[in-house]
Amino acid sequence: MSKYIRPENKLKRLLNDPKLYIENFVRIVDKRGQLVPFKLNEMQNQIYEKSLKYNIILKSRQGGGSVFILAKALYLCMTRPNTHCMMLSHNMESTRNIFAKAKQLYDSIPDVVKPKLIKNNRNELGFTNGSILSCATMGKKDNSRGATLTLIHVSELAFVGEQARTQLLALEQALIPDGEIYIESTANGLGNYYHDTWTRATQKQNSYNPMFFNYLDTADMFQDDHKQSMKIFENLNGHTFEKDDLTEEEKQLMKYDERFTLDIICWRRMKINNSSEDEFNQEFPLTPEIAFITSGSSIFNSQQIHERLKYLPTPLKRTEVDCSAVIKTYIGKSLNIYHIPEKNKRYSIGVDASEGVGKDYSAITVLDVETGIEMAHFRDNKILPHKLSELVFEICEYYNHGLAVVEKFSAGIVVLDNLRNKYNYTNIYKSKQFDERGKTKKRIGFVTTDKSRPLLINSFREAFEEGEILINSKDVLKEMLTFISDTNGKIQHIQGGHDDSLFSYMFALFGCSQPFYK
């Protein structure tokens, strides 16, 4: 027998839960133009369940994220007196659309559970309970000046110009202690403030909670489109779209994620045919990397990077590796071992060292000299130079006394000194240098100069694009995606990005062509 709930208690429960309030009181115009109850889809449920105070969302087009956050803002204004929620967008047209949607949602709510309007102009709704819902355009002025905000929604921040940083900082200062801010956008290339904030969020370098939603997460919003694509295919080809019609790439996609169906694959193909694969990936990304790079300017072949990201091997477990206690300490944390060393094989170990203070990373890459296969990769921004020295030594010994190619800069000097003097390690790359008398001297360590740097980069790029090396590290591939040629023609990582793993790989690749020392 079900438990009876008094009407006043049921209403109290609905008013205290944004999801229950929205699904019971709010109605929305669907894609068919019909007014229907607002039932949360998968993406909206994820935002509802996983939101924190600071949230940054990277998404596919038209998944329903913006309208859910708008509905949540209305819920707060309806149920909490003297609440101010602000919705911001990147241009005036989008701002007008958001405000029109806000009025439609408000009008759909039963009068008995909503305060009346006392203000209804082109960018603000004011309510009798003292609450305000305002809509504004980023970049026009400091919209948050003097405001105390409970919920902030910033739409398409990636398309806001240079003022994005200062305006977002001002908005954060206006947020009440238990308030929420949502930065939501599709990608718009590399190097802008949105990409910088997203990257730092994924690396836990700021307070933002990153959430990514691909077009499979929002597939329930496009079911009619999927069916329509199947009909179009049948009209064009005289038969229904079946498994035999799949390309090799489409077969791999269906293996990549079980949520792919023939309907979705057919819809994807039709979308690409009507535009291009890059344009599709920007509007409907499958991964965060694809979202950014299709509108960015990486110097490496982005398609190859995307393909490699799909097939990365699972690193070995600690129990599967017979190595020193020092190495075991890092396995499964900051060290991934993909292959154990083989007898009589030569290995090159590239090292890019940092000071271990939480900014730049220390990175180690181990390559099989003969095959170019990445054997192991280490990445950590907290390891101190003397601990890194110990780990480099242990890894070099483990991989058959491999050649250590250590950049002679900053903490790398400490690593080189410890390898030679503390651990008596001899197989260290030595660079040639001329003294003042013109005689050649060999000194341990790789020296990065204006001449050697482009040679490193171009050798690596050629080896990657020609299939001469096999990258197993996700960190290396991600850094390749954000390694660009800037407006001055300099090749470097984007602002807020890193290249330590990438350069450790380059140093290791360089070592593959160098003589080994006894």
C-alpha positions as CSV (number, residue, x, y, z in Angstrom):
1,M,0.0,0.0,0.0
2,S,1.5,3.3,-1.1
3,K,2.1,6.0,1.6
4,Y,-0.3,8.9,1.5
5,I,1.4,12.3,1.0
6,R,-0.5,15.4,2.1
7,P,-1.0,17.9,-0.8
8,E,0.9,20.6,1.1
9,N,3.8,18.3,1.8
10,K,3.9,17.3,-1.9
11,L,3.9,20.9,-3.0
12,K,6.7,21.7,-0.5
13,R,8.7,18.8,-2.0
14,L,8.2,20.1,-5.5
15,L,9.2,23.6,-4.6
16,N,12.4,22.4,-2.9
17,D,13.8,20.4,-5.8
18,P,14.6,22.1,-9.2
19,K,14.2,18.9,-11.2
20,L,10.8,18.1,-9.7
21,Y,9.7,21.7,-10.1
22,I,10.8,21.9,-13.8
23,E,9.3,18.5,-14.7
24,N,6.0,19.1,-13.0
25,F,5.4,22.8,-13.7
26,V,7.4,23.9,-16.7
27,R,6.4,23.3,-20.3
28,I,8.6,23.8,-23.4
29,V,8.1,24.0,-27.1
30,D,9.7,20.9,-28.7
31,K,11.3,20.6,-32.2
32,R,7.9,19.9,-33.7
33,G,6.5,23.2,-32.3
34,Q,4.3,21.6,-29.7
35,L,4.1,22.7,-26.1
36,V,5.1,19.6,-24.0
37,P,6.1,18.9,-20.4
38,F,9.8,19.7,-19.7
39,K,11.3,16.2,-19.1
40,L,15.0,16.2,-18.6
41,N,17.1,14.4,-21.2
42,E,20.4,12.6,-20.5
43,M,22.5,15.7,-20.8
44,Q,20.2,17.8,-18.6
45,N,20.1,15.1,-16.0
46,Q,23.9,15.0,-15.9
47,I,24.1,18.7,-15.4
48,Y,21.5,18.5,-12.7
49,E,23.4,15.8,-10.8
50,K,27.0,16.8,-11.3
51,S,26.9,20.6,-11.0
52,L,29.1,22.3,-8.4
53,K,29.6,26.0,-7.7
54,Y,31.9,26.6,-10.7
55,N,31.0,24.7,-13.9
56,I,32.4,24.7,-17.4
57,I,30.5,22.8,-20.1
58,L,31.8,21.7,-23.6
59,K,29.0,20.4,-25.7
60,S,27.4,19.5,-29.0
61,R,24.9,21.8,-30.6
62,Q,21.3,21.9,-29.5
63,G,21.6,19.4,-26.7
64,G,19.3,21.3,-24.3
65,G,21.9,22.4,-21.8
66,S,21.2,26.1,-22.1
67,V,17.4,25.8,-21.7
68,F,17.8,23.6,-18.7
69,I,20.0,26.1,-16.9
70,L,17.5,28.8,-17.9
71,A,14.7,26.8,-16.4
72,K,16.8,26.3,-13.2
73,A,17.3,30.1,-13.0
74,L,13.6,30.6,-13.3
75,Y,13.0,28.0,-10.6
76,L,15.3,29.9,-8.2
77,C,13.6,33.2,-9.0
78,M,10.2,31.6,-8.5
79,T,11.0,29.9,-5.2
80,R,13.5,32.2,-3.5
81,P,12.6,35.8,-2.8
82,N,15.1,38.5,-3.7
83,T,17.1,36.3,-6.0
84,H,19.0,37.6,-9.0
85,C,19.9,35.3,-11.9
86,M,21.8,36.5,-14.9
87,M,21.9,34.9,-18.4
88,L,24.7,36.2,-20.7
89,S,25.4,35.4,-24.4
90,H,28.0,36.3,-27.0
91,N,25.8,38.5,-29.2
92,M,22.6,40.5,-29.1
93,E,20.6,38.1,-31.3
94,S,21.4,35.2,-29.0
95,T,20.5,37.4,-25.9
96,R,17.1,38.2,-27.4
97,N,16.5,34.5,-28.1
98,I,17.3,33.6,-24.5
99,F,15.0,36.3,-23.2
100,A,12.2,35.1,-25.4
101,K,12.7,31.6,-24.2
102,A,12.7,32.8,-20.6
103,K,9.3,34.4,-21.1
104,Q,7.9,31.3,-22.8
105,L,9.0,29.1,-19.9
106,Y,7.6,31.6,-17.4
107,D,4.2,31.8,-19.1
108,S,3.9,28.0,-19.1
109,I,4.2,27.7,-15.3
110,P,0.8,27.6,-13.5
111,D,-0.1,30.9,-11.9
112,V,-0.6,29.3,-8.5
113,V,3.1,28.4,-8.1
114,K,4.7,31.5,-9.6
115,P,5.0,35.2,-8.5
116,K,3.5,37.8,-10.8
117,L,5.6,40.0,-13.0
118,I,6.2,43.6,-12.1
119,K,8.8,44.2,-14.8
120,N,8.8,42.8,-18.3
121,N,11.1,44.7,-20.7
122,R,13.4,43.6,-23.4
123,N,16.1,42.1,-21.2
124,E,14.7,41.7,-17.6
125,L,11.9,40.0,-15.8
126,G,11.1,41.4,-12.3
127,F,8.8,39.5,-9.9
128,T,6.6,40.5,-7.0
129,N,8.8,38.5,-4.6
130,G,11.8,40.8,-5.4
131,S,13.6,38.3,-7.7
132,I,15.1,39.3,-11.1
133,L,16.0,37.3,-14.2
134,S,18.1,39.4,-16.5
135,C,19.6,38.7,-19.9
136,A,22.7,40.6,-21.2
137,T,25.3,40.5,-23.9
138,M,29.0,39.9,-23.0
139,G,31.3,42.7,-24.0
140,K,28.9,45.5,-24.1
141,K,29.5,46.6,-20.5
142,D,30.2,45.3,-17.0
143,N,26.8,43.7,-16.6
144,S,27.5,42.5,-13.0
145,R,28.6,45.8,-11.5
146,G,26.8,46.2,-8.2
147,A,24.9,42.9,-8.6
148,T,24.6,40.0,-6.2
149,L,24.0,36.9,-8.3
150,T,22.7,33.5,-7.3
151,L,23.1,31.9,-10.7
152,I,25.1,33.0,-13.7
153,H,25.0,31.4,-17.1
154,V,27.5,32.4,-19.8
155,S,26.6,31.0,-23.2
156,E,29.2,30.6,-26.0
157,L,32.1,32.1,-24.1
158,A,34.5,30.7,-26.8
159,F,33.0,33.3,-29.2
160,V,33.6,36.3,-26.9
161,G,36.7,38.4,-27.7
162,E,39.5,39.6,-25.5
163,Q,37.2,41.0,-22.8
164,A,36.1,37.4,-21.9
165,R,38.8,37.2,-19.1
166,T,38.0,40.5,-17.3
167,Q,34.2,40.1,-17.6
168,L,34.2,36.6,-16.3
169,L,36.4,37.7,-13.3
170,A,33.8,40.4,-12.5
171,L,31.0,37.9,-12.7
172,E,32.7,35.5,-10.4
173,Q,33.1,38.3,-7.8
174,A,29.3,39.0,-8.0
175,L,28.4,35.4,-7.2
176,I,27.0,34.7,-3.7
177,P,28.8,32.1,-1.6
178,D,26.3,29.3,-2.4
179,G,25.6,30.5,-5.9
180,E,26.4,28.7,-9.2
181,I,28.1,29.7,-12.4
182,Y,27.8,27.9,-15.7
183,I,30.2,28.6,-18.6
184,E,28.7,26.7,-21.6
185,S,30.0,26.7,-25.1
186,T,30.8,24.9,-28.3
187,A,34.5,25.0,-29.2
188,N,36.0,27.8,-31.2
189,G,39.6,26.8,-31.8
190,L,42.6,27.0,-29.6
191,G,44.2,29.7,-27.6
192,N,41.1,31.7,-26.5
193,Y,40.0,32.2,-22.9
194,Y,37.4,29.5,-23.0
195,H,39.8,26.9,-24.2
196,D,42.4,28.1,-21.6
197,T,39.8,27.8,-18.8
198,W,38.6,24.4,-20.0
199,T,42.2,23.0,-20.3
200,R,43.1,24.2,-16.8
201,A,39.8,22.8,-15.4
202,T,40.6,19.3,-16.9
203,Q,44.0,19.5,-15.3
204,K,42.5,20.6,-11.9
205,Q,44.4,23.9,-12.1
206,N,41.3,26.1,-11.4
207,S,38.0,25.8,-9.5
208,Y,35.9,24.8,-12.5
209,N,34.1,21.5,-12.8
210,P,34.5,20.3,-16.5
211,M,31.6,18.5,-18.1
212,F,31.7,17.3,-21.7
213,F,28.7,16.1,-23.7
214,N,29.1,14.6,-27.2
215,Y,26.4,14.0,-29.8
216,L,25.7,10.5,-28.4
217,D,24.8,12.1,-25.0
218,T,22.2,14.3,-26.8
219,A,21.0,11.7,-29.3
220,D,17.5,11.6,-27.9
221,M,17.1,15.2,-29.0
222,F,17.6,14.2,-32.7
223,Q,15.6,11.0,-33.0
224,D,13.3,12.6,-35.7
225,D,16.4,13.8,-37.6
226,H,18.0,10.3,-37.4
227,K,14.9,8.7,-38.9
228,Q,14.6,11.4,-41.6
229,S,18.2,10.7,-42.6
230,M,17.4,7.0,-43.1
231,K,14.5,7.9,-45.4
232,I,16.7,10.3,-47.4
233,F,19.3,7.5,-47.8
234,E,16.7,5.1,-49.0
235,N,15.3,7.6,-51.5
236,L,18.8,8.3,-52.9
237,N,20.0,4.6,-53.0
238,G,16.9,2.5,-53.4
239,H,17.5,0.5,-50.3
240,T,17.6,1.0,-46.5
241,F,20.8,1.8,-44.7
242,E,22.3,-1.5,-43.5
243,K,25.5,-2.7,-41.9
244,D,26.8,-3.6,-45.4
245,D,26.7,0.1,-46.2
246,L,29.1,1.1,-43.4
247,T,32.6,2.4,-44.3
248,E,35.6,1.1,-42.3
249,E,35.6,4.3,-40.3
250,E,31.9,3.9,-39.4
251,K,32.5,0.3,-38.4
252,Q,35.2,1.5,-36.0
253,L,32.9,4.1,-34.6
254,M,30.3,1.5,-33.8
255,K,33.0,-0.5,-31.9
256,Y,34.2,2.7,-30.2
257,D,30.9,3.3,-28.5
258,E,27.9,0.9,-28.2
259,R,25.4,3.8,-28.3
260,F,26.1,4.2,-32.0
261,T,23.2,2.9,-34.1
262,L,22.7,2.7,-37.8
263,D,20.3,5.6,-37.6
264,I,22.9,7.8,-35.9
265,I,25.7,6.7,-38.3
266,C,23.4,7.5,-41.3
267,W,22.6,10.9,-39.8
268,R,26.3,11.6,-39.2
269,R,27.1,10.7,-42.8
270,M,24.4,13.0,-44.2
271,K,25.5,15.9,-42.1
272,I,29.1,15.5,-43.3
273,N,28.0,15.2,-46.9
274,N,26.1,18.5,-46.5
275,S,29.1,20.4,-45.1
276,S,32.5,18.7,-44.2
277,E,33.9,16.4,-41.5
278,D,35.7,19.3,-39.8
279,E,32.5,21.4,-39.6
280,F,30.5,18.4,-38.3
281,N,33.2,17.7,-35.7
282,Q,33.1,21.3,-34.5
283,E,29.3,21.3,-34.2
284,F,28.9,17.7,-33.0
285,P,32.2,16.6,-31.4
286,L,32.8,13.1,-30.2
287,T,35.7,14.0,-27.9
288,P,36.9,17.3,-26.4
289,E,40.1,17.0,-28.4
290,I,38.1,16.8,-31.7
291,A,35.9,19.7,-30.7
292,F,38.9,22.1,-30.3
293,I,41.3,20.9,-33.0
294,T,38.8,21.0,-35.9
295,S,38.6,24.8,-35.4
296,G,42.2,25.2,-34.3
297,S,45.6,25.3,-36.0
298,S,47.8,22.4,-34.7
299,I,50.9,21.9,-36.8
300,F,50.4,18.2,-36.6
301,N,48.0,16.1,-38.6
302,S,44.8,16.2,-36.5
303,Q,43.1,13.3,-38.2
304,Q,46.0,11.0,-37.4
305,I,46.0,12.2,-33.8
306,H,42.2,11.5,-33.5
307,E,42.6,8.0,-35.0
308,R,45.5,7.2,-32.7
309,L,43.5,8.3,-29.6
310,K,40.9,5.7,-30.4
311,Y,43.3,2.8,-30.2
312,L,45.6,3.5,-27.3
313,P,46.7,0.4,-25.3
314,T,45.9,-0.2,-21.7
315,P,49.0,0.4,-19.5
316,L,50.3,-2.6,-17.6
317,K,49.3,-3.1,-14.0
318,R,51.9,-3.0,-11.2
319,T,51.6,-6.7,-10.7
320,E,52.5,-7.3,-14.4
321,V,55.8,-5.5,-14.2
322,D,58.9,-7.0,-12.6
323,C,60.9,-3.8,-11.7
324,S,62.5,-1.9,-8.8
325,A,60.5,-0.6,-5.9
326,V,61.1,2.9,-7.0
327,I,59.5,2.4,-10.4
328,K,56.6,0.4,-8.9
329,T,55.8,3.5,-6.6
330,Y,54.8,5.5,-9.7
331,I,53.0,2.8,-11.8
332,G,49.3,3.5,-12.2
333,K,49.8,7.0,-10.9
334,S,52.0,9.2,-13.0
335,L,53.9,6.4,-14.8
336,N,52.4,4.2,-17.6
337,I,54.3,1.2,-18.8
338,Y,53.1,-0.2,-22.1
339,H,55.8,-2.7,-22.8
340,I,58.5,-4.4,-20.7
341,P,62.1,-4.3,-22.0
342,E,63.4,-7.2,-24.2
343,K,66.8,-8.7,-23.9
344,N,69.5,-7.1,-26.1
345,K,67.3,-4.3,-27.3
346,R,68.3,-0.7,-27.2
347,Y,66.1,2.0,-25.7
348,S,66.2,5.8,-25.7
349,I,64.9,7.8,-22.7
350,G,63.9,11.4,-23.2
351,V,63.7,13.7,-20.2
352,D,62.1,17.1,-19.8
353,A,62.6,18.2,-16.2
354,S,60.7,20.8,-14.1
355,E,61.2,22.3,-10.6
356,G,58.2,20.2,-9.3
357,V,56.3,23.2,-7.9
358,G,52.9,22.4,-9.6
359,K,53.4,24.5,-12.8
360,D,55.3,22.8,-15.6
361,Y,55.5,19.0,-15.8
362,S,58.5,16.7,-15.6
363,A,58.1,14.1,-18.3
364,I,60.0,10.9,-19.3
365,T,59.5,9.0,-22.6
366,V,61.0,5.6,-23.3
367,L,61.3,4.5,-27.0
368,D,62.4,1.3,-28.6
369,V,65.3,2.5,-30.8
370,E,64.6,-0.1,-33.6
371,T,60.9,0.2,-33.9
372,G,60.0,3.7,-32.6
373,I,57.4,2.2,-30.3
374,E,56.7,4.1,-27.1
375,M,57.5,1.7,-24.2
376,A,56.7,3.9,-21.2
377,H,55.7,7.5,-20.3
378,F,55.9,9.5,-17.0
379,R,54.3,12.9,-16.3
380,D,54.1,14.7,-13.0
381,N,54.2,18.4,-12.0
382,K,55.0,17.8,-8.3
383,I,58.0,15.5,-8.3
384,L,61.1,17.3,-7.1
385,P,64.3,17.2,-9.1
386,H,66.2,14.9,-6.8
387,K,63.3,12.4,-6.9
388,L,63.1,12.7,-10.6
389,S,66.8,11.9,-10.9
390,E,66.3,8.7,-9.0
391,L,63.4,7.7,-11.2
392,V,65.3,8.5,-14.4
393,F,68.2,6.4,-13.2
394,E,65.9,3.4,-12.3
395,I,64.0,3.6,-15.7
396,C,67.3,3.8,-17.6
397,E,68.7,0.8,-15.8
398,Y,65.4,-1.1,-16.2
399,Y,65.4,-0.5,-20.0
400,N,68.7,-2.1,-20.6
401,H,70.9,0.7,-19.5
402,G,69.2,3.0,-22.1
403,L,70.5,6.3,-23.5
404,A,69.4,9.2,-21.3
405,V,68.7,12.3,-23.4
406,V,68.1,15.0,-20.8
407,E,67.5,18.7,-21.7
408,K,70.3,20.7,-20.0
409,F,68.1,23.5,-18.6
410,S,66.7,24.4,-15.2
411,A,66.0,21.2,-13.2
412,G,67.5,19.1,-16.0
413,I,70.9,20.3,-14.8
414,V,70.2,18.7,-11.4
415,V,69.1,15.5,-13.1
416,L,72.3,15.3,-15.2
417,D,74.5,16.0,-12.2
418,N,72.9,13.3,-10.1
419,L,73.0,10.8,-12.9
420,R,76.7,11.2,-13.4
421,N,77.9,11.9,-9.9
422,K,75.4,10.3,-7.5
423,Y,74.4,7.2,-9.6
424,N,77.6,6.9,-11.7
425,Y,75.4,6.5,-14.8
426,T,77.5,6.6,-18.0
427,N,75.0,6.2,-20.9
428,I,74.1,9.9,-21.2
429,Y,73.8,11.9,-24.4
430,K,76.6,14.4,-24.9
431,S,76.3,17.5,-27.0
432,K,79.1,19.0,-29.0
433,Q,80.3,22.4,-28.1
434,F,83.2,24.6,-29.3
435,D,85.5,26.3,-26.8
436,E,87.1,29.7,-27.3
437,R,90.0,28.1,-29.1
438,G,87.7,26.4,-31.6
439,K,88.2,22.9,-30.2
440,T,85.2,20.5,-29.9
441,K,84.2,19.4,-26.4
442,K,81.4,17.0,-25.5
443,R,79.2,17.9,-22.5
444,I,76.4,15.8,-21.1
445,G,72.8,16.9,-21.8
446,F,70.8,18.2,-24.8
447,V,71.0,21.9,-25.4
448,T,67.8,23.4,-26.9
449,T,68.7,26.3,-29.1
450,D,67.0,28.4,-31.9
451,K,68.7,26.0,-34.3
452,S,68.1,22.6,-32.6
453,R,64.4,23.3,-31.6
454,P,62.9,23.4,-35.1
455,L,65.0,20.4,-36.1
456,L,63.5,18.5,-33.2
457,I,60.0,19.5,-34.1
458,N,60.3,18.8,-37.8
459,S,61.9,15.4,-37.3
460,F,59.2,14.4,-34.9
461,R,56.4,15.6,-37.2
462,E,57.9,13.7,-40.2
463,A,58.3,10.5,-38.1
464,F,54.7,10.7,-36.8
465,E,53.1,11.5,-40.2
466,E,55.1,8.8,-42.0
467,G,54.2,6.2,-39.4
468,E,57.7,5.7,-38.2
469,I,56.8,6.0,-34.5
470,L,54.0,4.7,-32.4
471,I,52.7,7.0,-29.7
472,N,51.0,5.3,-26.8
473,S,50.7,8.2,-24.4
474,K,47.4,10.2,-24.3
475,D,49.3,13.1,-22.8
476,V,51.7,13.3,-25.8
477,L,48.8,13.2,-28.3
478,K,46.8,15.9,-26.3
479,E,49.8,18.2,-26.3
480,M,50.3,17.7,-30.0
481,L,46.7,19.0,-30.5
482,T,47.5,22.3,-28.7
483,F,50.9,22.8,-30.4
484,I,50.4,25.6,-32.9
485,S,52.0,28.2,-35.1
486,D,51.0,31.5,-33.5
487,T,50.4,34.9,-35.3
488,N,54.1,35.6,-35.2
489,G,55.0,32.3,-36.9
490,K,56.5,30.8,-33.7
491,I,55.7,27.2,-33.1
492,Q,54.7,26.6,-29.5
493,H,52.0,25.4,-27.2
494,I,48.9,27.5,-26.8
495,Q,48.5,29.8,-23.8
496,G,47.6,27.7,-20.8
497,G,48.8,24.5,-22.5
498,H,51.9,22.3,-22.0
499,D,54.5,20.6,-24.2
500,D,56.6,18.8,-21.6
501,S,55.4,15.3,-22.6
502,L,55.8,16.1,-26.2
503,F,59.4,17.3,-25.9
504,S,60.4,14.4,-23.8
505,Y,59.2,12.2,-26.7
506,M,61.2,14.4,-29.1
507,F,64.3,14.0,-27.0
508,A,63.8,10.3,-27.0
509,L,63.3,10.2,-30.7
510,F,66.5,12.3,-31.2
511,G,68.3,9.7,-29.0
512,C,67.3,6.9,-31.3
513,S,69.8,8.2,-33.9
514,Q,72.7,8.8,-31.5
515,P,75.5,6.6,-30.5
516,F,75.2,4.8,-27.1
517,Y,78.0,5.1,-24.5
518,K,79.3,2.2,-22.5
